[in-house]
Amino acid sequence: MNQEQFTAFWPQLKAPLQAKWEKITDADLREIDGSLATFTAVLARRYGTTQNDEVHIWANRRHAHWSGRYTNAYEDPKKVS
């Protein structure tokens, strides 16, 4: 997902983003406001690392699902019980 796509899907991304990264606050969401670079910076601030690969995989999964191009390559990992 590129910056343009991240901005376009920002309204749909906020809730799943907070579910995935629980340390992200409502104030962080207002700061991010659709900016992929700011999102990465906020994650670095909250979690101590940039997690760039994980961010891009997560965002690409969401975009693929919403755009109808969902493939197994972007499937969420299954939780082990």
C-alpha positions in Angstrom: 0.0 0.0 0.0 1.4 3.4 -0.9 0.8 6.7 0.7 -2.2 7.6 -1.6 -3.9 4.3 -0.8 -3.2 4.6 2.9 -4.8 8.1 2.9 -7.8 6.8 0.9 -8.4 3.9 3.3 -7.6 5.8 6.4 -11.2 5.9 7.7 -11.4 2.1 7.4 -7.9 1.5 8.8 -8.2 3.3 12.2 -10.2 0.6 14.1 -8.1 -2.4 12.9 -5.0 -0.4 13.4 -5.8 0.1 17.1 -6.8 -3.5 17.5 -3.5 -4.7 16.0 -1.3 -2.1 17.9 -3.0 -1.6 21.3 -0.6 1.1 22.5 -1.8 3.4 19.7 -4.0 6.1 21.3 -6.8 8.3 19.9 -4.4 11.2 20.0 -1.9 9.1 17.9 -4.7 8.4 15.4 -5.3 12.2 15.1 -1.6 12.7 14.6 -1.3 10.0 12.0 -4.3 11.4 10.0 -3.7 9.2 7.0 0.1 9.6 6.8 2.0 6.3 6.4 5.3 7.9 7.4 3.7 9.3 10.6 2.1 5.9 11.3 5.6 4.3 11.2 7.0 7.1 13.4 4.2 6.6 16.0 4.8 2.9 16.1 8.5 3.5 16.6 7.7 5.9 19.5 5.2 3.4 21.1 7.0 0.2 20.5 10.7 1.2 20.3 11.2 -0.1 16.8 9.9 0.9 13.4 8.5 -2.5 12.4 8.4 -1.3 8.8 8.0 -4.8 7.3 5.1 -5.6 9.6 3.4 -2.3 9.0 3.6 -2.7 5.2 2.4 -6.4 5.3 -0.5 -5.4 7.6 -1.4 -2.4 5.4 -1.1 -4.5 2.2 -3.4 -7.1 3.6 -6.1 -4.5 4.4 -5.8 -2.9 1.0 -5.9 -6.3 -0.8 -9.0 -7.3 1.1 -10.9 -4.0 0.5 -9.9 -3.7 -3.1 -11.0 -7.2 -3.9 -7.5 -8.4 -4.7 -7.2 -10.6 -1.6 -4.9 -13.5 -2.1 -3.3 -16.1 0.2 -0.1 -14.1 0.2 -1.8 -11.5 2.3 -3.7 -13.8 4.6 -3.6 -13.0 8.3 -1.6 -15.6 10.2 -3.7 -18.2 12.0 -3.6 -18.0 15.8 -2.3 -21.2 17.5 -4.6 -22.4 20.3 
